[in-house]
Amino acid sequence: MTKPKIQNPKSVIGHWSLVVILLLLTWGLRLCCLETVPPGWRDDELINIHALSGELLAGHFPLYFTGASGHEPLYHYLHAGVHAVLGFNVLSGHLLSVAFGTLTVALTYVLTRRLFGHMTAGIASLALSTSCWSLMYSRTAIRHISLPPLALAAFYVSWRSTNYESTNLRITDSVNSGFVNSVLVGLLLGASLYTYPAARLLPVLLVLFAAYLALFHRDKFSRCWRGLLLALAIMAVLAAPLGIAIAQGRSEAAAQGIGADARLAELAVPLRELQVGNPRPLLESTWVTLGMFHATGDPEWLYNIPNRPVFNLLGGALLWAGVVLCLYRWRQPRYFFLLLWLGLGLLPAFISTPPASLSHTILAQPVAYILPALALVEAYRWLAIRHSPFVIRHSPFAIRHSLLFVVHCSLFILFLTTNTIRDLHDYFIVWPQRGMVRLLYRVAYREAASYLNAHQEIDNIAISSTLMGPWDRLALEVDTHRDDVAVRLFNPERALVWAEESAPSVVLLTSSPRPAPPIDDLLEANAHPPEAISPHLMLYTLPPVSNLQPPVSNLQFANGLELIEARWVNEEPLVPGQEVVLLTTWLVATQLDLPPIPIVANPPPPGVYSGPRLAVFAHLLAADGTFLVGDDGLWVDPLTLQPRDCFAQAHRLTLPHDVPGGPYFLELGLYDPMTGVRWAVLDSTGQPVTDHVLLTAAGSGM
């Protein structure tokens, strides 16, 4: 029996000091400035928080989410727990990702230290801690970052089991420890499959590594194959319920092309092209992905500055030097393992779009930082061995090697400092200020919420919105720390809202979307000169709608809306081929009668309707009642409207060229787009009389 190695106390203290500093740095970088970077809320984050985790908080516990093109559940279950404790806010939205990101750095250190020593581990984990790639996913409320910690833990336990030295322990202790390790690996693999689709490559990686051991290291394979089989069996048992749920989701979604794993089918363009005999997209995608570390990069704005490589030129060169080193030493299991890890980690980006996606290659994130660190340390050791202490002082040979040693040590500093400065600057300063990022992350709504938080005197306001789902409203609700403010949302390209008909109305316009005719004319003609709140926000004050043109008609519908005006914006007679604009003005007479409108992920699960439940139909009819053209829609969010609010909206109709001559009639009313059922028009006694209003469209008006 060999004696245990006695560690130097100073070395132990230095090691743990480094670990503590690393963890504090990692945790701090992921927690700081969360309200400004990311600069707002992304659709995916809001869907995760409100639709998926929100479903759990509402008492529904799916094993697999078929909404949002299919989501594994682990991240969302944990996220729901965080929200149940901390509520909905910026911290609770991102804290889980912060924790997973920090754990990824810590486990990268642990695994790399076991494989290659503390120096390689320190460089790799420090570079990962400050990397833009890691920060991006550690500070965004999406599930991708939940995969690396489980993968790293599984690798660590697998490696410990594969390289277990039974000579130090009794045989029974060795067997027991190997059994525990195998069970733990199986649990970790099973849990990882509940995180993100790339986790499905983990058992493939371990099986391929076992095959490598069987061919070239049979002694190690003989010690680990039973444990690997046990781990895979445990993983299969744990993954079976998820597999059944995914298969069931696929069958439910087959007719609609959505649901379980739909995202994989959507992105696998190179594979589909290969199936029809066209390998070019696959080759191009592979080439671009291989260049993501030094030349190309993720082309999307969501989680990267488009086409920004992971490393600078030095870092990219060191990564590929690490790959060459692993190829040179492929007969050593630890080096071959890194090659397998990198190759399978990049595989999803080879076979999908866009190439070089930082999301799809999340499994390769830790190894991408281990490889350059490995290259640096190997070069350091090579020089250290050749810098013999027996070389005569001041000889040209000693001076030359000393200079080489200094140059190489400088590479450590250059690699860490240049990439750290580049990554921190790009992530915290450059990326959040880009216009497309500000649009995608709804920066204007966070600024609007900040303005409302600072101006407690404003308790009624209308804010412009794209109205693409409930996400603008939910982003404002999360960031507005007030219960006494009522926000109305409208699309200024087609609508304008007065909060309270008999009082001046405050309107806040974002930089996108911008008002379009005739809404911009209506706004400019009636509003006071705007106040610039920020480069992206303009504040208008509108006079009461009762001060505007008096109503032509006054018709109330059964759901609480009242039509107070309908008029053509164009003064010319209606002629074939002409676009005409109808401007309608509505009053919310009473609290709107709306069906329940649940928050649904986008795209929705199979068979679930996620569209609007209220719309205005404006149909132009010929004299004989024949339908000519229509424009249906509602460009305000009805869930935000309050009694006594008013809104105007524009309907654009282009008459066909072959339309018969007038007179024309306009059929106007309200309906539920989900059911097609129209809301009734009420008479003066409140009784339903019809389901539409028929107005004459003659000459220049109605």
C-alpha positions in Angstrom: 0.0 0.0 0.0 1.4 3.4 -1.0 1.6 6.2 1.5 -0.7 9.1 1.0 1.0 12.2 -0.4 1.6 14.9 2.2 0.7 18.4 0.8 2.6 21.5 1.7 0.3 23.7 3.9 1.4 26.8 2.0 0.4 25.1 -1.2 -3.0 24.2 0.1 -3.6 27.7 1.3 -2.5 29.1 -2.0 -4.8 26.7 -3.9 -7.9 27.5 -1.9 -7.1 31.2 -2.0 -7.1 31.0 -5.8 -10.4 29.0 -5.7 -12.1 31.6 -3.5 -10.9 34.5 -5.6 -12.0 32.7 -8.8 -15.5 32.1 -7.4 -15.9 35.6 -6.1 -14.8 37.1 -9.4 -17.1 34.7 -11.3 -20.1 35.4 -9.1 -19.5 39.1 -9.1 -19.2 39.4 -12.9 -22.5 37.6 -13.3 -24.4 39.5 -10.7 -23.3 43.1 -11.4 -25.3 45.5 -13.5 -28.2 43.0 -14.2 -30.6 45.9 -14.8 -28.5 47.3 -17.6 -26.9 44.2 -19.2 -28.9 42.5 -20.7 -30.5 45.9 -21.4 -34.1 44.6 -21.2 -36.2 41.5 -21.6 -36.0 39.2 -24.6 -39.1 37.3 -25.9 -37.4 34.0 -25.0 -36.9 35.1 -21.4 -40.4 36.3 -20.9 -41.8 33.1 -22.4 -39.6 31.0 -20.0 -40.7 33.1 -17.0 -44.4 33.7 -17.7 -45.5 30.9 -20.0 -43.4 27.9 -19.0 -42.4 28.5 -15.3 -45.7 30.4 -15.0 -47.5 27.2 -16.0 -45.9 25.4 -13.1 -46.8 28.1 -10.6 -50.4 27.8 -11.9 -50.5 24.2 -10.8 -49.8 22.4 -14.1 -46.7 20.2 -14.1 -45.8 18.9 -17.6 -42.8 16.6 -18.0 -42.0 18.3 -21.3 -43.2 21.6 -22.6 -44.5 21.4 -26.2 -44.8 25.2 -26.4 -41.9 27.3 -27.7 -41.0 24.5 -30.2 -40.3 22.1 -27.3 -38.5 22.6 -24.0 -37.0 20.2 -21.5 -38.3 20.9 -18.0 -35.4 21.1 -15.5 -34.5 24.8 -15.9 -38.2 25.8 -15.8 -39.0 23.8 -12.7 -36.0 25.4 -10.8 -36.9 28.8 -12.2 -40.5 28.5 -10.9 -39.0 27.8 -7.5 -36.9 30.9 -7.6 -39.9 33.0 -8.6 -42.1 31.5 -5.9 -39.6 32.7 -3.4 -38.4 36.0 -4.9 -41.3 37.0 -7.1 -40.9 38.4 -10.6 -38.1 40.9 -11.0 -34.8 41.3 -12.7 -32.8 39.4 -10.0 -35.2 36.4 -9.9 -35.3 36.3 -13.6 -31.6 35.9 -14.0 -30.4 34.4 -10.7 -30.7 30.8 -11.7 -28.6 31.4 -14.8 -26.1 33.2 -12.7 -25.8 30.2 -10.4 -25.4 27.7 -13.3 -22.8 29.9 -14.9 -20.8 30.2 -11.7 -21.1 26.4 -11.2 -19.8 25.9 -14.7 -16.6 27.8 -14.0 -16.1 26.0 -10.7 -16.5 22.6 -12.2 -14.3 23.5 -15.2 -11.6 24.2 -12.6 -12.2 20.9 -10.8 -12.3 18.7 -13.9 -9.3 20.4 -15.6 -7.2 20.2 -12.4 -7.8 16.4 -12.2 -6.9 16.0 -15.9 -4.0 18.4 -16.4 -3.1 20.0 -13.0 -3.8 23.2 -11.2 -2.0 25.6 -13.6 -4.0 24.6 -16.6 -7.2 24.6 -14.5 -6.5 28.1 -13.2 -5.9 29.6 -16.6 -8.9 27.8 -18.2 -11.4 28.7 -15.5 -10.2 32.3 -15.2 -10.5 32.8 -19.0 -14.0 31.2 -18.9 -15.0 33.3 -15.9 -14.4 36.6 -17.9 -15.5 35.3 -21.3 -18.2 37.1 -23.2 -19.6 33.7 -24.2 -20.1 32.5 -20.6 -21.3 35.9 -19.4 -23.9 36.1 -22.2 -25.6 32.8 -21.2 -24.9 33.2 -17.4 -26.9 36.4 -17.4 -29.8 35.6 -19.6 -32.9 33.7 -18.5 -32.7 30.8 -20.9 -32.1 27.1 -20.3 -28.9 26.5 -22.3 -26.5 27.3 -19.3 -28.0 24.5 -17.3 -26.3 21.8 -19.4 -22.5 22.5 -18.9 -22.5 22.0 -15.1 -24.2 18.6 -15.3 -21.9 17.6 -18.2 -18.8 18.7 -16.3 -19.9 16.8 -13.2 -20.6 13.7 -15.2 -17.2 13.9 -16.9 -15.4 14.4 -13.6 -17.1 11.4 -11.9 -16.6 9.3 -15.0 -12.9 10.1 -15.2 -12.5 9.4 -11.5 -14.2 6.0 -12.0 -12.2 5.2 -15.2 -8.9 6.0 -13.6 -9.6 4.6 -10.2 -6.5 3.1 -8.6 -7.6 0.1 -6.5 -4.1 -0.5 -5.2 -4.6 2.2 -2.6 -7.7 0.6 -1.1 -9.1 -2.8 -0.2 -10.8 -4.5 -3.1 -14.2 -4.2 -1.4 -13.8 -0.4 -1.0 -12.7 -0.1 -4.6 -15.8 -2.0 -5.8 -18.1 0.0 -3.6 -16.6 3.3 -4.7 -16.9 2.3 -8.4 -20.5 1.4 -7.9 -21.3 4.7 -6.3 -19.5 6.6 -9.1 -21.4 4.7 -11.8 -24.7 5.4 -10.1 -23.8 9.1 -9.8 -22.8 9.3 -13.5 -26.1 7.7 -14.5 -28.0 10.2 -12.3 -26.1 13.1 -13.8 -26.5 11.9 -17.4 -30.2 11.4 -16.8 -30.6 14.8 -15.3 -28.7 16.4 -18.1 -31.2 15.1 -20.7 -33.8 17.3 -19.0 -31.8 20.5 -19.7 -31.2 21.1 -23.5 -31.2 18.9 -26.6 -27.4 19.0 -26.9 -27.2 16.9 -23.8 -28.3 13.9 -26.0 -24.7 13.8 -27.2 -23.3 13.1 -23.7 -24.0 9.3 -23.7 -22.7 9.2 -27.2 -19.4 10.9 -26.0 -19.0 8.4 -23.2 -19.7 5.4 -25.4 -17.2 6.6 -28.0 -14.6 7.1 -25.3 -15.3 3.6 -23.9 -14.8 2.2 -27.4 -11.5 4.1 -27.6 -10.4 2.6 -24.3 -11.4 -0.9 -25.5 -9.2 -0.5 -28.6 -6.1 1.2 -27.0 -6.3 0.9 -23.2 -7.9 -2.5 -22.4 -6.8 -2.4 -18.8 -8.8 0.8 -18.2 -11.7 -0.5 -20.2 -11.8 -3.7 -18.2 -12.2 -1.6 -15.0 -14.9 0.7 -16.3 -17.1 -1.1 -18.8 -19.5 -2.5 -16.2 -19.8 0.8 -14.5 -20.5 2.5 -17.8 -23.3 0.0 -18.6 -24.8 0.6 -15.2 -24.6 4.4 -15.7 -26.2 4.1 -19.1 -29.0 1.9 -17.7 -29.7 4.4 -14.9 -29.7 7.2 -17.4 -32.1 5.3 -19.7 -34.5 4.7 -16.8 -34.5 8.4 -15.8 -34.8 9.5 -19.4 -37.7 7.2 -20.3 -40.5 9.4 -19.1 -39.0 12.3 -21.0 -38.7 10.3 -24.1 -42.3 9.1 -23.9 -43.5 12.7 -23.4 -41.4 13.9 -26.4 -42.8 11.1 -28.6 -46.3 11.9 -27.5 -45.7 15.6 -28.2 -44.5 14.7 -31.7 -47.6 12.7 -32.5 -49.8 15.5 -31.3 -47.9 18.1 -33.3 -47.4 16.0 -36.5 -50.2 17.7 -38.4 -49.2 21.2 -37.4 -45.4 20.9 -37.6 -44.9 22.3 -34.1 -44.5 20.9 -30.6 -41.9 18.4 -29.3 -38.5 18.9 -30.8 -39.9 21.1 -33.6 -36.9 23.5 -33.2 -34.5 20.7 -34.2 -36.5 20.1 -37.4 -36.6 23.8 -38.1 -32.8 24.2 -37.8 -31.5 21.0 -39.5 -31.3 22.6 -42.9 -27.9 21.2 -43.8 -29.0 17.7 -43.0 -32.2 18.0 -45.1 -30.1 19.3 -48.0 -27.7 16.4 -47.6 -30.6 13.9 -47.8 -31.5 15.3 -51.2 -27.9 15.0 -52.4 -26.6 18.5 -51.7 -23.6 18.4 -49.3 -22.6 22.0 -49.8 -24.7 23.6 -46.9 -23.2 21.0 -44.5 -19.6 21.7 -45.6 -20.1 25.4 -45.5 -21.8 25.2 -42.0 -18.9 23.0 -40.8 -16.3 25.4 -42.1 -17.9 28.5 -40.6 -18.3 26.7 -37.3 -14.7 25.7 -37.1 -13.8 29.3 -37.7 -15.9 30.5 -34.8 -12.9 30.7 -32.4 -10.7 32.9 -34.5 -12.3 34.2 -37.7 -16.1 33.9 -37.8 -18.7 33.8 -35.1 -22.4 33.6 -34.2 -24.1 35.7 -36.8 -27.1 36.7 -34.7 -27.6 39.7 -32.4 -29.4 37.8 -29.6 -26.3 36.5 -27.8 -23.3 37.9 -29.6 -22.0 40.8 -31.6 -22.7 39.3 -35.1 -19.7 37.4 -36.5 -17.6 38.1 -33.5 -15.1 35.2 -32.9 -14.9 33.7 -29.4 -11.2 34.6 -29.1 -8.9 37.2 -30.4 -6.2 36.0 -32.8 -3.8 34.9 -30.0 -6.6 33.0 -28.2 -7.7 31.3 -31.4 -4.1 30.3 -32.3 -3.7 28.8 -28.8 -7.0 26.9 -29.1 -5.9 25.3 -32.3 -2.4 24.6 -30.8 -4.2 22.8 -28.1 -6.1 20.7 -30.7 -2.8 19.9 -32.5 -1.3 18.9 -29.1 -4.3 16.6 -28.4 -3.9 15.0 -31.9 -0.2 14.5 -31.3 -0.9 12.8 -28.0 -4.2 11.1 -28.9 -3.0 7.8 -27.4 -3.3 9.3 -24.0 -6.9 9.1 -22.9 -7.2 12.6 -21.4 -6.1 14.2 -24.7 -8.3 12.1 -26.8 -11.2 12.8 -24.5 -10.8 16.6 -25.2 -10.9 15.9 -29.0 -14.1 13.9 -28.6 -15.6 16.6 -26.4 -14.8 19.4 -28.8 -16.0 17.5 -31.8 -19.3 16.4 -30.4 -19.8 19.8 -28.8 -19.5 21.5 -32.1 -21.6 18.9 -34.0 -25.0 20.7 -33.5 -23.7 23.8 -35.2 -22.3 21.7 -38.1 -25.8 20.3 -38.9 -28.0 23.2 -38.2 -28.5 26.9 -38.9 -27.1 29.4 -38.1 -23.6 28.0 -38.3 -21.2 28.9 -35.4 -24.2 29.3 -33.1 -23.0 29.9 -29.5 -26.3 28.4 -28.3 -26.1 25.2 -30.2 -22.4 24.7 -29.2 -22.9 25.3 -25.5 -21.6 21.8 -24.6 -18.2 22.8 -26.1 -18.0 26.0 -24.1 -15.7 24.7 -21.2 -13.4 22.7 -23.5 -12.9 25.7 -25.7 -11.2 27.4 -22.8 -9.3 24.3 -21.6 -7.5 23.8 -24.9 -5.7 27.2 -25.1 -4.8 26.9 -21.4 -3.4 23.4 -22.1 -1.3 24.7 -25.0 0.2 27.5 -22.8 1.0 25.2 -19.9 2.6 22.6 -22.2 4.8 25.2 -23.8 5.8 26.5 -20.4 6.7 23.0 -19.2 8.7 22.3 -22.3 10.7 25.5 -21.8 11.1 24.8 -18.1 12.6 21.4 -18.7 15.1 22.7 -21.2 16.1 25.6 -19.0 18.4 23.4 -17.0 19.8 24.7 -13.7 23.2 23.3 -14.8 23.5 25.7 -17.7 26.5 28.1 -17.0 25.3 31.5 -15.9 25.6 34.3 -18.4 26.3 31.9 -21.2 24.6 32.7 -24.5 22.6 29.4 -24.1 21.3 30.4 -20.7 20.4 34.0 -21.8 18.6 32.6 -24.9 16.5 30.2 -22.8 15.8 32.9 -20.2 14.5 35.2 -22.9 12.3 32.4 -24.2 11.0 31.7 -20.7 10.1 35.4 -20.3 8.5 35.6 -23.7 6.4 32.5 -22.9 5.3 33.9 -19.5 4.3 37.0 -21.3 2.0 34.9 -23.4 0.1 33.9 -20.2 -0.5 37.5 -19.4 -1.3 38.5 -23.0 -3.8 35.7 -23.4 -5.7 36.4 -20.2 -5.5 40.2 -20.2 -6.3 40.8 -23.9 -9.1 38.4 -24.1 -10.5 39.5 -20.7 -10.4 43.2 -21.7 -11.9 42.4 -25.1 -14.7 40.2 -23.7 -15.7 42.5 -20.8 -15.7 45.6 -23.0 -17.7 43.9 -25.7 -20.2 42.4 -23.4 -20.8 45.2 -20.9 -20.3 48.2 -23.2 -20.5 47.5 -26.9 -23.2 44.8 -27.2 -26.0 46.4 -25.1 -25.7 49.7 -26.9 -26.2 48.3 -30.4 -29.5 49.3 -32.0 -30.7 45.8 -32.9 -29.9 44.6 -29.4 -31.9 47.4 -27.9 -34.8 46.5 -30.1 -34.7 42.8 -29.5 -34.4 43.3 -25.7 -37.1 45.9 -25.4 -34.8 48.6 -23.9 -37.4 51.3 -24.5 -39.8 49.5 -22.2 -37.2 49.2 -19.4 -36.6 53.0 -19.8 -40.3 53.6 -19.8 -40.7 51.6 -16.6 -37.8 53.6 -15.1 -39.5 56.8 -16.0 -42.8 55.7 -14.4 -41.0 54.6 -11.3 -39.4 58.0 -11.0 -42.7 60.0 -11.7 -45.2 58.8 -9.2 -47.6 61.6 -10.3 -48.3 59.7 -13.5 -50.9 57.0 -12.9 -52.5 56.7 -16.3 -50.4 56.5 -19.5 -50.5 55.0 -23.0 -47.3 53.5 -24.4 -46.6 52.4 -28.0 -46.0 48.8 -28.7 -45.7 46.3 -31.5 -48.4 44.2 -29.9 -46.8 41.0 -31.0 -48.1 38.9 -28.1 -48.3 39.9 -24.5 -44.5 40.3 -24.1 -44.3 44.1 -24.1 -47.0 44.3 -21.4 -45.2 41.7 -19.3 -41.8 43.4 -19.7 -43.3 46.6 -18.4 -45.1 44.8 -15.5 -41.9 43.2 -14.3 -39.9 46.4 -14.4 -42.5 48.9 -13.2 -42.4 48.7 -9.4 -45.8 50.2 -8.9 -49.3 48.9 -8.4 -51.0 52.3 -8.9 -50.2 53.0 -12.6 -52.4 51.8 -15.4 -50.6 51.4 -18.7 -52.4 51.1 -22.1 -50.5 49.6 -25.0 -51.2 50.4 -28.7 -49.5 50.2 -32.1 -49.0 53.7 -33.3 -48.7 52.6 -36.9 -52.5 52.0 -36.8 -53.9 53.3 -33.5 -53.8 56.0 -30.8 -55.1 55.8 -27.2 -56.5 58.5 -24.9 -56.4 57.3 -21.3 -59.7 58.8 -20.0 -61.9 60.6 -22.5 -62.5 63.7 -20.4 -59.0 64.5 -19.2 -55.6 65.2 -20.9 -53.9 62.0 -21.8 -50.2 61.2 -21.5 -48.7 59.2 -24.4 -45.2 57.7 -24.5 -43.8 56.8 -27.9 -40.8 54.5 -28.3 -38.4 54.8 -31.2 -40.1 51.7 -32.8 -42.7 51.4 -34.1 -43.2 54.9 -35.3 -46.6 56.5 -36.0 -47.9 56.2 -39.6 -50.5 58.2 -41.4 -53.2 59.1 -40.4 -52.2 58.4 -36.8 -49.1 60.7 -37.0 -51.3 63.5 -38.4 -53.8 63.0 -35.6 -51.1 63.0 -33.0 -49.3 66.1 -34.3 -52.5 68.1 -34.8 -53.8 67.5 -31.3 -50.7 67.0 -29.0 -48.6 69.5 -27.3 -44.9 69.7 -28.3 -43.3 66.4 -27.2 -40.7 66.1 -24.4 -37.7 63.9 -25.1 -37.4 61.5 -22.2 -34.4 59.7 -23.7 -33.0 59.2 -27.3 -35.6 56.5 -27.6 -38.7 57.9 -25.8 -40.9 60.9 -26.5 -43.6 62.1 -24.2 -46.8 63.6 -25.6 -49.8 65.2 -23.9 -53.1 64.9 -25.7 -56.2 67.1 -25.0 -59.4 65.2 -24.0 -60.9 63.3 -26.9 -64.2 65.2 -26.2 -62.4 68.3 -27.5 -61.9 66.8 -30.9 -64.4 66.4 -33.8 -67.9 65.5 -32.4 -69.1 62.0 -33.1 -71.1 61.1 -36.2 -72.6 57.9 -34.7 -73.0 56.5 -31.2 -73.4 52.7 -31.1 -72.7 50.4 -28.2 -71.7 46.8 -28.5 -72.5 44.0 -26.1 -68.9 43.7 -24.9 -68.6 47.2 -23.6 -67.1 49.1 -26.6 -69.0 52.0 -28.1 -68.4 53.4 -31.6 -68.4 57.1 -31.5 -67.0 58.0 -34.9 -66.3 56.4 -38.3 -65.0 58.5 -41.2 -62.9 58.3 -44.3 -59.6 60.0 -44.1 -59.5 60.5 -47.9 -61.7 63.3 -49.2 -61.8 62.1 -52.7 -64.6 59.8 -54.0 -63.9 56.1 -53.7 -62.5 54.7 -57.0 -61.3 51.3 -58.2 -57.6 50.5 -57.4 -57.4 53.2 -54.7 -56.3 52.7 -51.1 -58.7 54.3 -48.8 -58.3 54.8 -45.0 -61.2 54.5 -42.6 -60.6 56.0 -39.1 -62.8 54.7 -36.3 -63.0 56.1 -32.8 -64.1 54.0 -29.9 -65.0 54.5 -26.3 -64.6 51.9 -23.6 -68.1 52.5 -22.1 -67.8 49.7 -19.4 -65.3 47.1 -18.3 -64.7 45.0 -21.4 -66.2 41.6 -21.5 -63.4 39.4 -22.8 -62.9 35.6 -22.6 -60.0 34.3 -20.6 -56.7 35.0 -22.4 -54.0 32.8 -20.9 -50.3 33.5 -21.5 -49.2 31.0 -24.1 -45.6 30.3 -25.3 -44.7 31.2 -28.8 -45.0 29.1 -30.9 -47.9 27.6 -28.9 -48.4 23.9 -28.0 -50.3 21.8 -30.4 -54.0 22.6 -30.5 -53.6 25.7 -28.4 -54.9 29.1 -29.7 -52.6 32.0 -28.9 -54.0 34.8 -31.1 -56.2 37.8 -30.2 -59.8 37.4 -28.8 -61.2 40.7 -30.0 -61.0 42.4 -33.4 -62.8 45.1 -35.5 -64.0 44.1 -38.9 -64.3 46.7 -41.6 -65.7 45.3 -44.8 -66.4 47.3 -48.0 -69.5 45.9 -49.8 -70.9 46.5 -53.3 -74.4 47.8 -53.7 -75.7 44.3 -54.0 -74.0 43.2 -50.7 -71.0 41.5 -52.4 -67.8 41.6 -50.3 -65.1 43.7 -52.0 -62.3 44.2 -49.5 -61.8 44.1 -45.8 -59.3 45.0 -43.1 -59.7 43.3 -39.7 -57.8 43.9 -36.6 -57.4 45.6 -33.2 -54.2 47.7 -32.8 -54.6 48.2 -29.0 -54.1 45.7 -26.3 -57.7 45.2 -24.9 -56.4 43.8 -21.7 -54.8 47.1 -20.8 -57.9 49.3 -21.6 -59.9 50.9 -18.7 -63.5 52.2 -18.6 -63.8 55.7 -20.2 -60.7 55.2 -22.3 -60.9 56.1 -26.0 -58.9 54.9 -29.0 -58.8 55.6 -32.7 -57.6 53.2 -35.2 -57.1 53.2 -39.0 -58.3 50.5 -41.4 -56.6 50.4 -44.8 -58.6 49.1 -47.7 -57.5 48.9 -51.4 -60.4 48.6 -53.8 -59.9 46.0 -56.5 -59.4 47.3 -60.1 -62.4 45.4 -61.3 -64.7 46.6 -58.6 -68.1 47.7 -59.9 -69.1 51.4 -59.5 -70.7 52.7 -56.4 -72.5 53.3 -54.2 -70.6 51.3 -51.6 -71.5 50.2 -48.1 -69.3 49.7 -45.1 -70.0 46.8 -42.8 -68.4 47.4 -39.4 -68.4 45.4 -36.1 -66.6 43.4 -33.5 -65.8 39.6 -33.4 -63.7 37.0 -31.6 -61.0 35.8 -34.1 -60.8 32.4 -32.3 -64.4 31.5 -32.7 -65.5 33.9 -35.5 -68.5 34.9 -33.3 -69.6 38.5 -33.6 -70.5 40.8 -30.7 -74.1 42.1 -30.9 -75.0 45.8 -31.4 -77.4 47.0 -28.6 -80.3 49.4 -28.9 -81.1 52.2 -26.5 -82.6 49.7 -24.0 -79.6 47.5 -24.1 -81.1 44.7 -26.2 -79.2 43.1 -29.0 -80.6 44.0 -32.5 -77.9 43.0 -35.0 -74.2 41.9 -35.2 -72.9 44.7 -37.4 -73.3 48.3 -38.4 -74.0 49.1 -42.0 -73.0 52.6 -43.2 -73.2 54.2 -46.6 -69.9 55.0 -48.2 -70.9 57.5 -50.8 -68.6 60.1 -52.4 -66.2 61.6 -50.0 -67.6 60.3 -46.7 -70.2 58.3 -44.9 
